Amino acid sequence: MPNNRNAAKAMRQSNKRRLRNRTARTSLRTVIRKVHEAATPAAGAAVDAAAAEAALKTAVKKLDQAAAKKFIHKNKAARLKSRLSARIKKSKTPAKA
């Protein structure tokens, strides 16, 4: 427990920030996971390119917003965008047997 008013206020602020960051982190992870799911074909099925592109577009927007708010570093956002687009590009090319 806080020992004075300043510490109590700091604790309240910290809890608010923690909850805000947790929701933002969760939504970011969800968007990235949807891109992975769209780029990974189901057993015996082809990848839906349109759905994968739509998921990537949403993910890029969310990553840019997170970087702009300094929630994640801009280089991390760029790295994630690059990896996601490479994964989609790889899933579009037919597998060599």
N, CA, C and O atoms as CSV, one atom per row, in Angstrom:
chain,resi,resn,atom,element,x,y,z
A,1,MET,N,N,0.840,-1.184,0.000
A,1,MET,CA,C,0.000,0.000,0.000
A,1,MET,C,C,0.886,1.249,0.000
A,1,MET,O,O,1.969,1.256,0.585
A,2,PRO,N,N,0.412,2.295,-0.661
A,2,PRO,CA,C,1.197,3.536,-0.694
A,2,PRO,C,C,1.204,4.213,0.677
A,2,PRO,O,O,0.247,4.130,1.446
A,3,ASN,N,N,2.303,4.871,0.941
A,3,ASN,CA,C,2.455,5.519,2.249
A,3,ASN,C,C,2.069,6.987,2.251
A,3,ASN,O,O,1.929,7.576,3.323
A,4,ASN,N,N,1.894,7.594,1.093
A,4,ASN,CA,C,1.468,8.997,1.061
A,4,ASN,C,C,0.601,9.241,-0.176
A,4,ASN,O,O,0.408,8.344,-0.998
A,5,ARG,N,N,0.085,10.457,-0.296
A,5,ARG,CA,C,-0.841,10.767,-1.390
A,5,ARG,C,C,-0.168,10.672,-2.757
A,5,ARG,O,O,-0.782,10.222,-3.724
A,6,ASN,N,N,1.093,11.095,-2.836
A,6,ASN,CA,C,1.796,11.034,-4.118
A,6,ASN,C,C,1.962,9.592,-4.581
A,6,ASN,O,O,1.789,9.285,-5.761
A,7,ALA,N,N,2.291,8.728,-3.661
A,7,ALA,CA,C,2.462,7.320,-4.001
A,7,ALA,C,C,1.128,6.698,-4.403
A,7,ALA,O,O,1.081,5.846,-5.290
A,8,ALA,N,N,0.047,7.121,-3.753
A,8,ALA,CA,C,-1.283,6.602,-4.091
A,8,ALA,C,C,-1.668,7.013,-5.506
A,8,ALA,O,O,-2.206,6.214,-6.273
A,9,LYS,N,N,-1.386,8.275,-5.843
A,9,LYS,CA,C,-1.694,8.757,-7.186
A,9,LYS,C,C,-0.835,8.036,-8.224
A,9,LYS,O,O,-1.328,7.662,-9.288
A,10,ALA,N,N,0.434,7.843,-7.918
A,10,ALA,CA,C,1.323,7.129,-8.843
A,10,ALA,C,C,0.823,5.714,-9.082
A,10,ALA,O,O,0.899,5.204,-10.200
A,11,MET,N,N,0.316,5.085,-8.043
A,11,MET,CA,C,-0.209,3.735,-8.179
A,11,MET,C,C,-1.453,3.713,-9.069
A,11,MET,O,O,-1.605,2.828,-9.911
A,12,ARG,N,N,-2.337,4.689,-8.878
A,12,ARG,CA,C,-3.536,4.776,-9.719
A,12,ARG,C,C,-3.153,4.975,-11.189
A,12,ARG,O,O,-3.689,4.316,-12.080
A,13,GLN,N,N,-2.218,5.893,-11.419
A,13,GLN,CA,C,-1.783,6.160,-12.793
A,13,GLN,C,C,-1.138,4.927,-13.408
A,13,GLN,O,O,-1.374,4.605,-14.572
A,14,SER,N,N,-0.329,4.249,-12.622
A,14,SER,CA,C,0.357,3.051,-13.099
A,14,SER,C,C,-0.649,1.972,-13.489
A,14,SER,O,O,-0.479,1.307,-14.511
A,15,ASN,N,N,-1.682,1.797,-12.693
A,15,ASN,CA,C,-2.703,0.789,-13.000
A,15,ASN,C,C,-3.472,1.140,-14.265
A,15,ASN,O,O,-3.784,0.259,-15.066
A,16,LYS,N,N,-3.782,2.430,-14.450
A,16,LYS,CA,C,-4.486,2.853,-15.663
A,16,LYS,C,C,-3.632,2.580,-16.896
A,16,LYS,O,O,-4.121,2.067,-17.903
A,17,ARG,N,N,-2.352,2.929,-16.805
A,17,ARG,CA,C,-1.448,2.708,-17.933
A,17,ARG,C,C,-1.292,1.216,-18.224
A,17,ARG,O,O,-1.260,0.800,-19.382
A,18,ARG,N,N,-1.197,0.426,-17.171
A,18,ARG,CA,C,-1.020,-1.015,-17.339
A,18,ARG,C,C,-2.205,-1.618,-18.081
A,18,ARG,O,O,-2.026,-2.429,-18.990
A,19,LEU,N,N,-3.418,-1.223,-17.695
A,19,LEU,CA,C,-4.611,-1.749,-18.361
A,19,LEU,C,C,-4.684,-1.297,-19.817
A,19,LEU,O,O,-5.052,-2.078,-20.694
A,20,ARG,N,N,-4.335,-0.037,-20.075
A,20,ARG,CA,C,-4.364,0.487,-21.437
A,20,ARG,C,C,-3.337,-0.240,-22.304
A,20,ARG,O,O,-3.621,-0.617,-23.441
A,21,ASN,N,N,-2.155,-0.427,-21.755
A,21,ASN,CA,C,-1.103,-1.116,-22.503
A,21,ASN,C,C,-1.458,-2.573,-22.748
A,21,ASN,O,O,-1.150,-3.119,-23.807
A,22,ARG,N,N,-2.103,-3.205,-21.777
A,22,ARG,CA,C,-2.457,-4.609,-21.925
A,22,ARG,C,C,-3.454,-4.799,-23.058
A,22,ARG,O,O,-3.311,-5.728,-23.853
A,23,THR,N,N,-4.462,-3.934,-23.147
A,23,THR,CA,C,-5.443,-4.059,-24.226
A,23,THR,C,C,-4.793,-3.778,-25.579
A,23,THR,O,O,-5.086,-4.454,-26.566
A,24,ALA,N,N,-3.918,-2.785,-25.621
A,24,ALA,CA,C,-3.246,-2.457,-26.881
A,24,ALA,C,C,-2.355,-3.609,-27.325
A,24,ALA,O,O,-2.341,-3.961,-28.505
A,25,ARG,N,N,-1.620,-4.193,-26.401
A,25,ARG,CA,C,-0.722,-5.307,-26.724
A,25,ARG,C,C,-1.522,-6.512,-27.207
A,25,ARG,O,O,-1.128,-7.181,-28.162
A,26,THR,N,N,-2.638,-6.785,-26.550
A,26,THR,CA,C,-3.477,-7.921,-26.926
A,26,THR,C,C,-4.056,-7.737,-28.326
A,26,THR,O,O,-4.052,-8.671,-29.128
A,27,SER,N,N,-4.550,-6.543,-28.621
A,27,SER,CA,C,-5.139,-6.314,-29.940
A,27,SER,C,C,-4.078,-6.378,-31.029
A,27,SER,O,O,-4.352,-6.842,-32.136
A,28,LEU,N,N,-2.873,-5.917,-30.726
A,28,LEU,CA,C,-1.779,-5.989,-31.696
A,28,LEU,C,C,-1.412,-7.446,-31.984
A,28,LEU,O,O,-1.215,-7.827,-33.138
A,29,ARG,N,N,-1.325,-8.244,-30.942
A,29,ARG,CA,C,-1.016,-9.666,-31.118
A,29,ARG,C,C,-2.108,-10.375,-31.918
A,29,ARG,O,O,-1.814,-11.242,-32.741
A,30,THR,N,N,-3.358,-10.008,-31.676
A,30,THR,CA,C,-4.486,-10.618,-32.384
A,30,THR,C,C,-4.406,-10.319,-33.877
A,30,THR,O,O,-4.614,-11.206,-34.704
A,31,VAL,N,N,-4.106,-9.074,-34.216
A,31,VAL,CA,C,-4.023,-8.686,-35.623
A,31,VAL,C,C,-2.893,-9.439,-36.313
A,31,VAL,O,O,-3.051,-9.898,-37.444
A,32,ILE,N,N,-1.751,-9.568,-35.637
A,32,ILE,CA,C,-0.617,-10.291,-36.210
A,32,ILE,C,C,-0.960,-11.770,-36.377
A,32,ILE,O,O,-0.616,-12.381,-37.389
A,33,ARG,N,N,-1.638,-12.339,-35.388
A,33,ARG,CA,C,-2.029,-13.747,-35.472
A,33,ARG,C,C,-2.982,-13.985,-36.650
A,33,ARG,O,O,-2.902,-15.023,-37.307
A,34,LYS,N,N,-3.878,-13.038,-36.919
A,34,LYS,CA,C,-4.812,-13.192,-38.037
A,34,LYS,C,C,-4.077,-13.215,-39.374
A,34,LYS,O,O,-4.481,-13.920,-40.299
A,35,VAL,N,N,-2.993,-12.440,-39.471
A,35,VAL,CA,C,-2.199,-12.468,-40.701
A,35,VAL,C,C,-1.533,-13.831,-40.843
A,35,VAL,O,O,-1.524,-14.411,-41.929
A,36,HIS,N,N,-0.974,-14.344,-39.744
A,36,HIS,CA,C,-0.344,-15.662,-39.787
A,36,HIS,C,C,-1.353,-16.736,-40.197
A,36,HIS,O,O,-1.041,-17.616,-41.000
A,37,GLU,N,N,-2.547,-16.658,-39.649
A,37,GLU,CA,C,-3.578,-17.648,-39.976
A,37,GLU,C,C,-4.009,-17.537,-41.437
A,37,GLU,O,O,-4.246,-18.547,-42.100
A,38,ALA,N,N,-4.108,-16.298,-41.934
A,38,ALA,CA,C,-4.517,-16.104,-43.328
A,38,ALA,C,C,-3.431,-16.571,-44.295
A,38,ALA,O,O,-3.732,-17.017,-45.402
A,39,ALA,N,N,-2.176,-16.471,-43.879
A,39,ALA,CA,C,-1.065,-16.854,-44.761
A,39,ALA,C,C,-0.755,-18.336,-44.688
A,39,ALA,O,O,-0.051,-18.861,-45.551
A,40,THR,N,N,-1.266,-19.019,-43.680
A,40,THR,CA,C,-1.002,-20.449,-43.533
A,40,THR,C,C,-2.196,-21.221,-44.069
A,40,THR,O,O,-3.306,-21.086,-43.553
A,41,PRO,N,N,-1.980,-22.024,-45.093
A,41,PRO,CA,C,-3.121,-22.761,-45.654
A,41,PRO,C,C,-3.570,-23.885,-44.729
A,41,PRO,O,O,-2.765,-24.501,-44.031
A,42,ALA,N,N,-4.848,-24.129,-44.742
A,42,ALA,CA,C,-5.386,-25.267,-43.996
A,42,ALA,C,C,-4.979,-26.541,-44.716
A,42,ALA,O,O,-4.494,-26.495,-45.847
A,43,ALA,N,N,-5.174,-27.661,-44.070
A,43,ALA,CA,C,-4.767,-28.944,-44.647
A,43,ALA,C,C,-5.484,-29.174,-45.976
A,43,ALA,O,O,-6.710,-29.278,-46.029
A,44,GLY,N,N,-4.696,-29.252,-47.043
A,44,GLY,CA,C,-5.259,-29.533,-48.359
A,44,GLY,C,C,-5.963,-28.369,-49.019
A,44,GLY,O,O,-6.617,-28.553,-50.045
A,45,ALA,N,N,-5.848,-27.183,-48.465
A,45,ALA,CA,C,-6.525,-26.016,-49.030
A,45,ALA,C,C,-5.490,-24.993,-49.479
A,45,ALA,O,O,-4.356,-24.981,-49.002
A,46,ALA,N,N,-5.902,-24.149,-50.393
A,46,ALA,CA,C,-5.020,-23.084,-50.874
A,46,ALA,C,C,-5.191,-21.837,-50.002
A,46,ALA,O,O,-6.185,-21.686,-49.291
A,47,VAL,N,N,-4.216,-20.966,-50.075
A,47,VAL,CA,C,-4.272,-19.726,-49.308
A,47,VAL,C,C,-5.197,-18.745,-50.014
A,47,VAL,O,O,-5.108,-18.565,-51.229
A,48,ASP,N,N,-6.079,-18.116,-49.259
A,48,ASP,CA,C,-6.953,-17.085,-49.812
A,48,ASP,C,C,-6.155,-15.783,-49.851
A,48,ASP,O,O,-5.980,-15.119,-48.830
A,49,ALA,N,N,-5.676,-15.430,-51.037
A,49,ALA,CA,C,-4.790,-14.270,-51.188
A,49,ALA,C,C,-5.487,-12.970,-50.791
A,49,ALA,O,O,-4.871,-12.091,-50.187
A,50,ALA,N,N,-6.763,-12.849,-51.130
A,50,ALA,CA,C,-7.479,-11.611,-50.809
A,50,ALA,C,C,-7.617,-11.431,-49.302
A,50,ALA,O,O,-7.447,-10.328,-48.782
A,51,ALA,N,N,-7.925,-12.514,-48.609
A,51,ALA,CA,C,-8.065,-12.432,-47.156
A,51,ALA,C,C,-6.723,-12.138,-46.495
A,51,ALA,O,O,-6.652,-11.390,-45.521
A,52,ALA,N,N,-5.669,-12.730,-47.030
A,52,ALA,CA,C,-4.330,-12.489,-46.481
A,52,ALA,C,C,-3.916,-11.039,-46.678
A,52,ALA,O,O,-3.358,-10.418,-45.773
A,53,GLU,N,N,-4.192,-10.499,-47.865
A,53,GLU,CA,C,-3.849,-9.095,-48.140
A,53,GLU,C,C,-4.655,-8.150,-47.247
A,53,GLU,O,O,-4.121,-7.154,-46.759
A,54,ALA,N,N,-5.925,-8.455,-47.033
A,54,ALA,CA,C,-6.763,-7.619,-46.175
A,54,ALA,C,C,-6.256,-7.654,-44.732
A,54,ALA,O,O,-6.212,-6.624,-44.059
A,55,ALA,N,N,-5.876,-8.841,-44.265
A,55,ALA,CA,C,-5.347,-8.966,-42.912
A,55,ALA,C,C,-4.037,-8.210,-42.778
A,55,ALA,O,O,-3.785,-7.573,-41.755
A,56,LEU,N,N,-3.195,-8.279,-43.816
A,56,LEU,CA,C,-1.915,-7.562,-43.786
A,56,LEU,C,C,-2.138,-6.055,-43.751
A,56,LEU,O,O,-1.450,-5.336,-43.027
A,57,LYS,N,N,-3.093,-5.585,-44.528
A,57,LYS,CA,C,-3.379,-4.147,-44.574
A,57,LYS,C,C,-3.811,-3.648,-43.191
A,57,LYS,O,O,-3.377,-2.588,-42.742
A,58,THR,N,N,-4.657,-4.411,-42.533
A,58,THR,CA,C,-5.104,-4.052,-41.185
A,58,THR,C,C,-3.934,-4.071,-40.211
A,58,THR,O,O,-3.798,-3.173,-39.381
A,59,ALA,N,N,-3.097,-5.087,-40.312
A,59,ALA,CA,C,-1.956,-5.220,-39.403
A,59,ALA,C,C,-0.969,-4.070,-39.589
A,59,ALA,O,O,-0.440,-3.536,-38.614
A,60,VAL,N,N,-0.726,-3.694,-40.836
A,60,VAL,CA,C,0.207,-2.598,-41.107
A,60,VAL,C,C,-0.304,-1.306,-40.491
A,60,VAL,O,O,0.459,-0.538,-39.905
A,61,LYS,N,N,-1.594,-1.078,-40.627
A,61,LYS,CA,C,-2.183,0.138,-40.058
A,61,LYS,C,C,-2.038,0.143,-38.537
A,61,LYS,O,O,-1.637,1.152,-37.957
A,62,LYS,N,N,-2.357,-0.964,-37.896
A,62,LYS,CA,C,-2.268,-1.055,-36.431
A,62,LYS,C,C,-0.821,-0.921,-35.950
A,62,LYS,O,O,-0.558,-0.270,-34.939
A,63,LEU,N,N,0.112,-1.536,-36.674
A,63,LEU,CA,C,1.518,-1.440,-36.292
A,63,LEU,C,C,2.021,0.002,-36.431
A,63,LEU,O,O,2.762,0.487,-35.576
A,64,ASP,N,N,1.619,0.682,-37.508
A,64,ASP,CA,C,2.023,2.081,-37.681
A,64,ASP,C,C,1.451,2.963,-36.579
A,64,ASP,O,O,2.127,3.864,-36.082
A,65,GLN,N,N,0.199,2.701,-36.197
A,65,GLN,CA,C,-0.408,3.474,-35.115
A,65,GLN,C,C,0.311,3.232,-33.796
A,65,GLN,O,O,0.538,4.167,-33.028
A,66,ALA,N,N,0.667,1.986,-33.533
A,66,ALA,CA,C,1.367,1.656,-32.292
A,66,ALA,C,C,2.740,2.321,-32.262
A,66,ALA,O,O,3.178,2.796,-31.214
A,67,ALA,N,N,3.419,2.356,-33.407
A,67,ALA,CA,C,4.726,2.995,-33.474
A,67,ALA,C,C,4.597,4.509,-33.316
A,67,ALA,O,O,5.442,5.145,-32.686
A,68,ALA,N,N,3.541,5.084,-33.889
A,68,ALA,CA,C,3.341,6.530,-33.781
A,68,ALA,C,C,3.069,6.953,-32.341
A,68,ALA,O,O,3.467,8.038,-31.919
A,69,LYS,N,N,2.387,6.087,-31.592
A,69,LYS,CA,C,2.092,6.387,-30.186
A,69,LYS,C,C,3.231,5.967,-29.266
A,69,LYS,O,O,3.127,6.066,-28.043
A,70,LYS,N,N,4.328,5.494,-29.876
A,70,LYS,CA,C,5.501,5.031,-29.131
A,70,LYS,C,C,5.173,3.843,-28.228
A,70,LYS,O,O,5.828,3.627,-27.208
A,71,PHE,N,N,4.160,3.082,-28.612
A,71,PHE,CA,C,3.823,1.873,-27.864
A,71,PHE,C,C,4.838,0.784,-28.165
A,71,PHE,O,O,5.235,0.023,-27.282
A,72,ILE,N,N,5.255,0.721,-29.437
A,72,ILE,CA,C,6.373,-0.138,-29.817
A,72,ILE,C,C,7.355,0.738,-30.593
A,72,ILE,O,O,6.979,1.797,-31.094
A,73,HIS,N,N,8.592,0.308,-30.692
A,73,HIS,CA,C,9.608,1.077,-31.404
A,73,HIS,C,C,9.323,1.024,-32.897
A,73,HIS,O,O,8.807,0.027,-33.401
A,74,LYS,N,N,9.658,2.093,-33.602
A,74,LYS,CA,C,9.375,2.152,-35.041
A,74,LYS,C,C,10.130,1.065,-35.806
A,74,LYS,O,O,9.633,0.555,-36.810
A,75,ASN,N,N,11.326,0.710,-35.337
A,75,ASN,CA,C,12.072,-0.346,-36.019
A,75,ASN,C,C,11.411,-1.711,-35.811
A,75,ASN,O,O,11.439,-2.560,-36.702
A,76,LYS,N,N,10.828,-1.915,-34.655
A,76,LYS,CA,C,10.117,-3.179,-34.410
A,76,LYS,C,C,8.892,-3.268,-35.311
A,76,LYS,O,O,8.586,-4.331,-35.852
A,77,ALA,N,N,8.192,-2.147,-35.469
A,77,ALA,CA,C,7.025,-2.129,-36.347
A,77,ALA,C,C,7.447,-2.439,-37.780
A,77,ALA,O,O,6.779,-3.205,-38.475
A,78,ALA,N,N,8.549,-1.847,-38.217
A,78,ALA,CA,C,9.041,-2.091,-39.573
A,78,ALA,C,C,9.448,-3.552,-39.744
A,78,ALA,O,O,9.171,-4.159,-40.779
A,79,ARG,N,N,10.099,-4.111,-38.737
A,79,ARG,CA,C,10.534,-5.508,-38.809
A,79,ARG,C,C,9.332,-6.449,-38.898
A,79,ARG,O,O,9.329,-7.388,-39.693
A,80,LEU,N,N,8.312,-6.190,-38.074
A,80,LEU,CA,C,7.122,-7.035,-38.104
A,80,LEU,C,C,6.400,-6.933,-39.438
A,80,LEU,O,O,5.955,-7.943,-39.982
A,81,LYS,N,N,6.280,-5.719,-39.969
A,81,LYS,CA,C,5.620,-5.536,-41.257
A,81,LYS,C,C,6.365,-6.279,-42.355
A,81,LYS,O,O,5.754,-6.918,-43.212
A,82,SER,N,N,7.679,-6.190,-42.321
A,82,SER,CA,C,8.493,-6.865,-43.323
A,82,SER,C,C,8.316,-8.375,-43.245
A,82,SER,O,O,8.152,-9.034,-44.271
A,83,ARG,N,N,8.347,-8.917,-42.057
A,83,ARG,CA,C,8.213,-10.365,-41.882
A,83,ARG,C,C,6.823,-10.854,-42.282
A,83,ARG,O,O,6.680,-11.920,-42.880
A,84,LEU,N,N,5.802,-10.066,-41.947
A,84,LEU,CA,C,4.442,-10.466,-42.320
A,84,LEU,C,C,4.258,-10.451,-43.833
A,84,LEU,O,O,3.668,-11.371,-44.399
A,85,SER,N,N,4.765,-9.403,-44.490
A,85,SER,CA,C,4.612,-9.333,-45.946
A,85,SER,C,C,5.416,-10.431,-46.628
A,85,SER,O,O,4.980,-10.981,-47.640
A,86,ALA,N,N,6.596,-10.759,-46.081
A,86,ALA,CA,C,7.387,-11.850,-46.656
A,86,ALA,C,C,6.662,-13.177,-46.500
A,86,ALA,O,O,6.716,-14.028,-47.388
A,87,ARG,N,N,5.990,-13.352,-45.383
A,87,ARG,CA,C,5.255,-14.601,-45.150
A,87,ARG,C,C,4.091,-14.744,-46.132
A,87,ARG,O,O,3.823,-15.832,-46.640
A,88,ILE,N,N,3.409,-13.631,-46.387
A,88,ILE,CA,C,2.295,-13.677,-47.335
A,88,ILE,C,C,2.816,-13.922,-48.752
A,88,ILE,O,O,2.232,-14.692,-49.514
A,89,LYS,N,N,3.915,-13.261,-49.091
A,89,LYS,CA,C,4.502,-13.454,-50.417
A,89,LYS,C,C,4.921,-14.911,-50.605
A,89,LYS,O,O,4.712,-15.484,-51.675
A,90,LYS,N,N,5.504,-15.504,-49.580
A,90,LYS,CA,C,5.931,-16.906,-49.634
A,90,LYS,C,C,4.729,-17.841,-49.777
A,90,LYS,O,O,4.800,-18.847,-50.483
A,91,SER,N,N,3.638,-17.507,-49.112
A,91,SER,CA,C,2.458,-18.385,-49.173
A,91,SER,C,C,1.769,-18.312,-50.526
A,91,SER,O,O,1.055,-19.243,-50.900
A,92,LYS,N,N,1.967,-17.220,-51.273
A,92,LYS,CA,C,1.343,-17.085,-52.580
A,92,LYS,C,C,2.040,-17.933,-53.627
A,92,LYS,O,O,1.399,-18.442,-54.547
A,93,THR,N,N,3.350,-18.086,-53.494
A,93,THR,CA,C,4.076,-18.880,-54.498
A,93,THR,C,C,3.768,-20.346,-54.305
A,93,THR,O,O,3.689,-20.818,-53.171
A,94,PRO,N,N,3.593,-21.076,-55.398
A,94,PRO,CA,C,3.271,-22.511,-55.264
A,94,PRO,C,C,4.473,-23.274,-54.716
A,94,PRO,O,O,5.620,-22.981,-55.053
A,95,ALA,N,N,4.194,-24.239,-53.880
A,95,ALA,CA,C,5.250,-25.054,-53.274
A,95,ALA,C,C,5.816,-26.013,-54.306
A,95,ALA,O,O,5.079,-26.642,-55.065
A,96,LYS,N,N,7.142,-26.114,-54.321
A,96,LYS,CA,C,7.785,-27.038,-55.267
A,96,LYS,C,C,7.821,-28.422,-54.646
A,96,LYS,O,O,8.257,-28.601,-53.509
A,97,ALA,N,N,7.353,-29.396,-55.415
A,97,ALA,CA,C,7.314,-30.770,-54.887
A,97,ALA,C,C,8.495,-31.578,-55.328
A,97,ALA,O,O,8.610,-32.750,-54.970
